[in-house]
Amino acid sequence: MQDDEVSGRAGTIDPHSAGAAPTADSAAEPVSDPALGSVPGPAVGPASGPASGPASGLATRAIRTGHQRTAEGEHCEPIFATSSFVFASAAEAAARFAGEQPGNIYSRFTNPTVHAFEERLAALEGGEACVATASGMAAILATCMGLLQAGDRILASRSLFGSTTMLFDKYLARFGVATDYVSLTDLDGWAAALRPETKLLFIETPSNPLTEMVSIRQLSALARANDCLLAVDNCFCTPALQRPLELGADLVIHSATKYLDGQGRCVGGAVVGDAKRVGEEVFGVVRTAGPSLSPFNAWLFLKGLETLNLRMQAHSVNASALADWLAEHPGVTRVHYPGLPTHPQHHLVGSGPEAQQHSGGGIVSFEVAAPEPDRARAAAWALIDATEMLSITANLGDTKTTITHPATTTHGRLSPEARAAAGISEALIRVAVGLEDLADIQADLARGLETSAASTR
Ligand SMILES: Cc1ncc(COP(=O)(O)O)c(C=O)c1O
């Protein structure tokens, strides 16, 4: 057993909350990190330099923030592949455990590579604190465990990732935290469903897979007026397109597995928010229960973040063109894409007064035409199976375009009634548009649409 479990650890330095909590702006600043005090060779100052200070832009922060260069002078962020950290003396160990001296102890909760990723993501989202987790689902679990207790209720959008709904209904419910569901887009419905026990509002905007949206500004005002927290799963947009904290949300959740990595290499997650709730409460869960991010994965995410801004713009350009083309295709009955002027919440996209996300993002869903409703699944599967380049996989946020049938994959564990209530039909196909040449993505889908039409004729 690692001895951080003993009573002395209660006062151990928490790198997330040590010192003054950074503000949204100062989170971007290269800070002197007490957690790095014990790395081999003294940290010789931030590698980021003035270029990633508070006034720096998003792309600069995504590339520079968080790296404290060691005495080796490395240019790229190092991977601290170590489970524990060594103390110079018994007295230093005691001081570290008692929380009297800053520094690393054990990689379940203090690892410099993981911490660099946390600092960088906090700077991008404009949050005081970030806690990295082993997966996106671990981020949601740690958030609920850290901030809720038996008797509290969650009020959630009906259009959530399937595992999130399962987590709420099957597991949190067992521990006395029940969840009520409302339509994501119905603001009056949110207000009507609030109960005195409601403590957390939980949304994805845009939602998976239908890309529905809700005004984060309006929902956060409702949350605030009713003493609730608003958590936004920002997986589809990332801070490159949408920053929920700036719009009034309290917590941002990430499946870093998706666009933050961007290349489909590993699983991870994160929670971003204020120093007390995230830096102490959520961090405390991760530290104690251990759904911690590995330093290897943190390093991949650091590399992924460096190209996030460019990638998100390119995903949006490809997806927008593909959505336009699908909308005109006779084999398609409906296209769901926030960038289309026909999308019901299109006013939330772009640069208008109500806009909350800069562009449409990389996810396009559409319903394939089927001669009868009971042949919709056959039509969708025929299309998917006829593609040759697109990857048939449920992951998204990759440079490679992926295609999936939500009703039988990501949302397959939901009851048919719950699926229907979420608007996920058997004809629905989700494409996470990658960065290949648009013409090649389009040609592959054209082949799929043709085969689907022929097979169900
Ligand atoms: C919107 C959304 N949130 C959360 C998750 C869960 O993330 P992870 O698979 O990293 O646990 C996913 C996974 O697909 C997702 O799409």
The ligand as an SDF file (V2000), in Angstrom:
LIG
                    3D

 16 16  0  0  0  0  0  0  0  0999 V2000
  -20.3380   13.2040  -25.4250 C   0  0  0  0  0  0  0  0  0  0  0  0
  -19.5480   12.1530  -24.7200 C   0  0  0  0  0  0  0  0  0  0  0  0
  -19.3000   12.2820  -23.4080 N   0  0  0  0  0  0  0  0  0  0  0  0
  -18.5960   11.3640  -22.7200 C   0  0  0  0  0  0  0  0  0  0  0  0
  -18.0860   10.2470  -23.3400 C   0  0  0  0  0  0  0  0  0  0  0  0
  -17.3270    9.2420  -22.5350 C   0  0  0  0  0  0  0  0  0  0  0  0
  -15.9570    9.3450  -22.7540 O   0  0  0  0  0  0  0  0  0  0  0  0
  -14.9250    8.1340  -22.5900 P   0  0  0  0  0  0  0  0  0  0  0  0
  -15.2310    7.1450  -23.6540 O   0  0  0  0  0  0  0  0  0  0  0  0
  -13.5970    8.7840  -22.7130 O   0  0  0  0  0  0  0  0  0  0  0  0
  -15.1440    7.5470  -21.2430 O   0  0  0  0  0  0  0  0  0  0  0  0
  -18.2890   10.0740  -24.7160 C   0  0  0  0  0  0  0  0  0  0  0  0
  -17.7430    8.8940  -25.4010 C   0  0  0  0  0  0  0  0  0  0  0  0
  -18.0110    8.6240  -26.5540 O   0  0  0  0  0  0  0  0  0  0  0  0
  -19.0490   11.0520  -25.4190 C   0  0  0  0  0  0  0  0  0  0  0  0
  -19.2940   10.9360  -26.7330 O   0  0  0  0  0  0  0  0  0  0  0  0
  1  2  1  0
  2  3  1  0
  2 15  2  0
  3  4  2  0
  4  5  1  0
  5  6  1  0
  5 12  2  0
  6  7  1  0
  7  8  1  0
  8  9  2  0
  8 10  1  0
  8 11  1  0
 12 13  1  0
 12 15  1  0
 13 14  2  0
 15 16  1  0
M  END
$$$$
